[in-house]
Amino acid sequence: MTDYTLKITEMIKTTFKDAPIAVYPTQGNHDTWPVNIESFETPNSNASINGFKDSWVQWIGQDAVDKFAEYGYFVTDFKKPDGTLVAPGARVIALNTQAMNTDNWWVWGMRSDPGGQFAWLEAELSAIEAAGGIAYVMGHIQPFNYQRQSGGRFRALMERYQHIVRMQYYGHTHDQYYSVTNSITNPDRHISVSQIGPSVTTSNNKNPAYGLMEMDEEFMVPLNYQMYAMNVTAANENNRADWNLTIDYVKDYDLQDYVSPNEMHALAERIKVNTTLAEQYRWDESRKHGELADV
């Protein structure tokens, strides 16, 4: 295990205290050098990801690491810390969003399917469907920032397999918010929710935080999303880092149907016309950094 992996593991253990954990990592745009730049011309050719891939074996297994080494994406069983599946046929699909990154010069001339990722994704979702399983899709850059041709194809796959994909998880911006995916064939129908999680790093005027998703045990759909944040100002004053519940989606936003696509779209509509709610939501993006009056 590398020093880097040890530090990440210890940070997770410290944050979640003594709770058992299972880790499912994914590659970001700052995990390559130069930043944002990654070639998809030939498999196993990216020096950056091949430099740290072996650190992930303990988390995702050798088969997933071997697949990850090719182009930076993989699929693996979604297991609890004790090794049992979260649900029958549950799988975690980790995308390499560098293939859709508008700042990645290498893919400007590869407009069809860099690294064959979409063909692979479709095949994996089809296999999960055939097995009666479910999938959780994660990546670094959120879909509404993909290149146009990539975004359209990804959205089509999410509509086709909306009964398979329970949730999507992303990061990248250091904010925390969500997006709702609408049907291509019926734009008034809401088919999926993407949760863009916060960062443990502070960034500018943002408190570090992590999120907890409450799931329905039978259907494994998301019920609630809670944010635990560390107030940096208070931590510096007290010389102690405390992680406190800062945001509870169901309670703070008065959700009636938990965090379903329809309910989250309705929340967005309320934010558009309710100034108080909009200011609260904007403050929550920073995990309540500063005062609400400063938003």
C-alpha positions as CSV (number, residue, x, y, z in Angstrom):
1,M,0.0,0.0,0.0
2,T,1.4,3.4,-1.0
3,D,1.7,6.4,1.4
4,Y,-1.0,8.1,-0.6
5,T,-3.4,5.3,-0.1
6,L,-2.6,5.1,3.6
7,K,-3.3,8.8,4.0
8,I,-6.7,8.5,2.2
9,T,-7.7,5.5,4.1
10,E,-6.8,7.1,7.5
11,M,-8.7,10.2,6.5
12,I,-11.8,8.2,5.7
13,K,-11.5,6.2,9.0
14,T,-11.1,9.4,11.0
15,T,-14.0,11.1,9.3
16,F,-16.4,8.2,9.7
17,K,-14.9,7.2,13.1
18,D,-15.2,3.4,13.7
19,A,-17.9,2.7,11.1
20,P,-17.0,-0.1,8.6
21,I,-16.4,1.4,5.1
22,A,-16.1,0.2,1.5
23,V,-14.3,2.5,-0.9
24,Y,-15.2,3.0,-4.6
25,P,-12.8,5.5,-6.2
26,T,-13.0,7.2,-9.5
27,Q,-10.5,9.3,-11.5
28,G,-10.7,13.1,-11.7
29,N,-9.3,15.6,-14.1
30,H,-6.5,16.5,-11.7
31,D,-5.3,12.9,-11.5
32,T,-3.5,13.2,-14.9
33,W,-0.6,15.3,-16.0
34,P,-0.9,17.8,-17.5
35,V,-4.2,18.6,-15.7
36,N,-7.2,17.6,-17.9
37,I,-5.1,16.0,-20.6
38,E,-5.5,12.3,-21.2
39,S,-5.1,10.3,-24.4
40,F,-7.6,7.5,-25.4
41,E,-5.7,6.3,-28.5
42,T,-4.3,3.1,-27.0
43,P,-5.1,1.1,-23.9
44,N,-2.8,1.0,-20.9
45,S,-0.9,4.1,-22.1
46,N,-1.7,6.7,-19.5
47,A,1.3,7.0,-17.2
48,S,-0.7,8.8,-14.5
49,I,-3.4,6.2,-13.9
50,N,-1.0,3.4,-14.2
51,G,1.1,5.0,-11.5
52,F,-1.6,4.7,-8.9
53,K,-3.9,2.0,-10.1
54,D,-2.3,-0.7,-7.9
55,S,-3.3,1.3,-4.8
56,W,-6.9,0.6,-5.7
57,V,-6.7,-3.2,-5.6
58,Q,-7.7,-3.4,-2.0
59,W,-10.8,-1.4,-2.8
60,I,-12.1,-2.7,-6.1
61,G,-10.3,-5.9,-6.8
62,Q,-7.8,-7.0,-9.4
63,D,-10.2,-7.5,-12.3
64,A,-11.6,-3.9,-11.9
65,V,-8.1,-2.5,-11.6
66,D,-7.0,-4.3,-14.8
67,K,-10.0,-2.7,-16.6
68,F,-9.3,0.7,-15.1
69,A,-5.7,0.5,-16.3
70,E,-6.9,0.4,-19.9
71,Y,-8.8,3.7,-20.2
72,G,-9.7,4.8,-16.6
73,Y,-13.1,3.2,-16.2
74,F,-14.3,0.0,-14.5
75,V,-17.3,-1.9,-13.1
76,T,-17.3,-3.9,-9.9
77,D,-19.8,-5.5,-7.4
78,F,-21.3,-3.1,-5.0
79,K,-20.5,-4.7,-1.7
80,K,-20.8,-3.9,2.0
81,P,-17.6,-3.9,4.1
82,D,-18.3,-7.5,5.1
83,G,-18.1,-8.6,1.5
84,T,-21.8,-9.2,0.9
85,L,-23.7,-7.5,-1.9
86,V,-25.6,-4.3,-1.1
87,A,-28.5,-5.8,-3.1
88,P,-28.8,-8.7,-5.6
89,G,-26.9,-8.0,-8.7
90,A,-25.8,-4.5,-7.5
91,R,-22.9,-3.0,-9.5
92,V,-20.9,0.2,-9.3
93,I,-20.0,1.7,-12.7
94,A,-17.1,4.2,-12.5
95,L,-16.8,6.4,-15.6
96,N,-13.7,8.2,-16.8
97,T,-15.2,11.6,-17.5
98,Q,-11.9,12.7,-19.1
99,A,-13.3,11.2,-22.3
100,M,-16.1,13.8,-22.2
101,N,-14.1,16.7,-20.7
102,T,-14.2,19.8,-22.9
103,D,-10.8,20.8,-21.6
104,N,-9.1,17.5,-22.7
105,W,-7.5,18.4,-26.0
106,W,-6.8,14.8,-26.9
107,V,-10.5,14.0,-27.4
108,W,-11.3,17.0,-29.6
109,G,-10.5,14.8,-32.6
110,M,-12.1,11.6,-31.2
111,R,-15.8,12.6,-31.4
112,S,-17.3,9.1,-31.7
113,D,-16.4,7.1,-28.5
114,P,-13.0,7.8,-26.9
115,G,-11.6,4.6,-25.4
116,G,-14.8,2.7,-26.3
117,Q,-16.4,3.8,-23.1
118,F,-19.9,4.3,-24.3
119,A,-20.0,0.9,-26.1
120,W,-18.6,-0.7,-22.9
121,L,-21.2,1.2,-20.7
122,E,-24.1,0.0,-22.9
123,A,-22.9,-3.6,-22.7
124,E,-22.5,-3.4,-18.9
125,L,-25.9,-2.0,-18.4
126,S,-27.4,-4.5,-20.7
127,A,-25.8,-7.3,-18.8
128,I,-27.0,-5.9,-15.5
129,E,-30.5,-5.7,-16.9
130,A,-30.4,-9.3,-18.1
131,A,-29.2,-10.5,-14.6
132,G,-32.0,-8.5,-12.9
133,G,-29.5,-6.3,-11.1
134,I,-29.1,-2.6,-10.4
135,A,-26.4,0.0,-11.0
136,Y,-25.0,3.1,-9.4
137,V,-23.1,5.3,-11.8
138,M,-20.3,7.6,-10.6
139,G,-17.8,9.9,-12.2
140,H,-15.9,13.1,-11.6
141,I,-17.4,15.7,-14.0
142,Q,-21.2,15.9,-14.1
143,P,-23.0,15.0,-17.3
144,F,-24.3,18.5,-18.1
145,N,-20.7,19.6,-18.6
146,Y,-19.9,16.9,-21.2
147,Q,-19.1,17.6,-24.8
148,R,-22.3,17.7,-26.8
149,Q,-22.0,14.4,-28.6
150,S,-21.0,12.7,-25.3
151,G,-23.8,14.2,-23.3
152,G,-26.4,13.2,-25.8
153,R,-25.3,9.6,-26.0
154,F,-25.0,9.4,-22.2
155,R,-28.5,10.8,-21.7
156,A,-29.9,8.3,-24.1
157,L,-28.3,5.5,-22.2
158,M,-29.7,6.8,-18.9
159,E,-33.2,6.9,-20.4
160,R,-32.9,3.4,-21.8
161,Y,-31.7,2.0,-18.5
162,Q,-33.5,4.3,-16.1
163,H,-35.0,1.2,-14.3
164,I,-31.5,-0.1,-13.7
165,V,-29.6,3.0,-12.7
166,R,-30.7,3.9,-9.1
167,M,-28.5,7.0,-8.7
168,Q,-25.7,9.0,-10.3
169,Y,-22.8,10.6,-8.2
170,Y,-20.3,13.2,-9.3
171,G,-18.0,15.9,-7.9
172,H,-15.5,18.2,-9.6
173,T,-16.9,21.6,-8.7
174,H,-16.3,21.5,-4.9
175,D,-19.9,22.7,-4.5
176,Q,-22.8,20.5,-3.5
177,Y,-26.0,20.4,-5.5
178,Y,-28.0,18.1,-7.8
179,S,-29.4,17.9,-11.3
180,V,-32.4,16.2,-12.8
181,T,-32.2,14.3,-16.1
182,N,-35.3,14.6,-18.3
183,S,-36.5,12.1,-20.9
184,I,-35.3,12.8,-24.5
185,T,-38.5,11.5,-26.0
186,N,-40.8,13.1,-23.3
187,P,-39.0,16.1,-21.8
188,D,-41.7,16.6,-19.2
189,R,-40.8,13.3,-17.6
190,H,-38.0,13.2,-15.1
191,I,-36.0,10.0,-15.1
192,S,-32.9,10.4,-13.0
193,V,-31.2,12.4,-10.3
194,S,-27.5,13.2,-10.2
195,Q,-26.0,14.2,-6.8
196,I,-23.0,16.4,-7.1
197,G,-21.2,15.9,-3.9
198,P,-19.1,18.4,-1.9
199,S,-15.3,18.2,-1.4
200,V,-13.3,17.5,1.7
201,T,-11.0,20.2,0.5
202,T,-12.2,23.8,1.2
203,S,-11.7,25.5,-2.1
204,N,-12.7,29.2,-2.1
205,N,-15.3,30.3,0.5
206,K,-16.5,26.7,1.0
207,N,-16.5,24.5,4.0
208,P,-15.2,20.9,3.6
209,A,-17.9,18.3,3.8
210,Y,-19.0,14.8,3.0
211,G,-22.5,13.5,2.2
212,L,-24.5,10.5,3.4
213,M,-27.2,8.9,1.2
214,E,-30.0,7.1,3.0
215,M,-31.3,4.2,0.8
216,D,-34.5,2.1,0.7
217,E,-33.4,-1.4,1.8
218,E,-35.8,-3.2,-0.6
219,F,-35.5,-1.2,-3.8
220,M,-32.2,0.6,-3.1
221,V,-33.5,4.0,-4.3
222,P,-32.3,7.1,-2.5
223,L,-34.6,8.4,0.3
224,N,-32.6,11.3,1.7
225,Y,-29.3,13.1,1.4
226,Q,-27.5,14.7,4.4
227,M,-24.4,16.8,4.5
228,Y,-21.8,16.8,7.3
229,A,-19.5,19.8,7.2
230,M,-16.6,21.2,9.1
231,N,-16.8,24.9,9.9
232,V,-13.2,26.0,9.0
233,T,-13.5,29.3,11.0
234,A,-14.6,27.5,14.2
235,A,-12.0,24.7,13.6
236,N,-9.2,27.3,13.5
237,E,-10.5,29.1,16.6
238,N,-11.0,25.9,18.6
239,N,-8.0,24.0,17.2
240,R,-10.4,21.1,16.6
241,A,-12.2,19.8,13.6
242,D,-15.9,19.0,14.2
243,W,-18.1,17.4,11.6
244,N,-21.7,18.4,12.1
245,L,-25.0,17.8,10.2
246,T,-25.4,20.9,8.1
247,I,-28.0,20.0,5.5
248,D,-30.8,17.5,5.5
249,Y,-32.6,17.5,2.1
250,V,-36.0,16.1,3.3
251,K,-36.3,18.4,6.3
252,D,-34.6,21.5,5.1
253,Y,-36.3,21.6,1.7
254,D,-39.6,20.1,2.8
255,L,-39.6,17.2,0.4
256,Q,-42.8,15.2,0.2
257,D,-41.6,12.2,-1.9
258,Y,-38.0,11.9,-0.6
259,V,-35.4,12.5,-3.3
260,S,-37.2,11.1,-6.4
261,P,-36.6,12.7,-9.8
262,N,-40.1,14.3,-9.7
263,E,-39.6,15.7,-6.2
264,M,-36.2,17.1,-7.0
265,H,-37.5,18.7,-10.1
266,A,-40.4,20.2,-8.1
267,L,-37.8,21.6,-5.6
268,A,-35.9,23.3,-8.5
269,E,-39.2,24.9,-9.6
270,R,-39.7,26.2,-6.0
271,I,-36.2,27.6,-5.9
272,K,-36.8,29.5,-9.1
273,V,-39.7,31.5,-7.6
274,N,-38.9,31.6,-3.8
275,T,-36.2,34.1,-3.0
276,T,-35.8,32.9,0.6
277,L,-35.4,29.2,-0.5
278,A,-33.0,30.2,-3.3
279,E,-30.8,32.1,-0.9
280,Q,-30.8,29.1,1.5
281,Y,-29.9,26.7,-1.3
282,R,-27.1,28.9,-2.5
283,W,-25.7,29.1,1.0
284,D,-26.0,25.4,1.3
285,E,-23.8,25.0,-1.8
286,S,-20.9,26.3,0.2
287,R,-21.9,24.2,3.3
288,K,-23.0,27.3,5.1
289,H,-19.7,29.1,4.8
290,G,-19.9,32.6,6.3
291,E,-23.4,34.0,7.0
292,L,-26.6,33.7,5.0
293,A,-26.7,37.5,4.6
294,D,-23.4,37.2,2.6
295,V,-24.9,35.0,-0.1
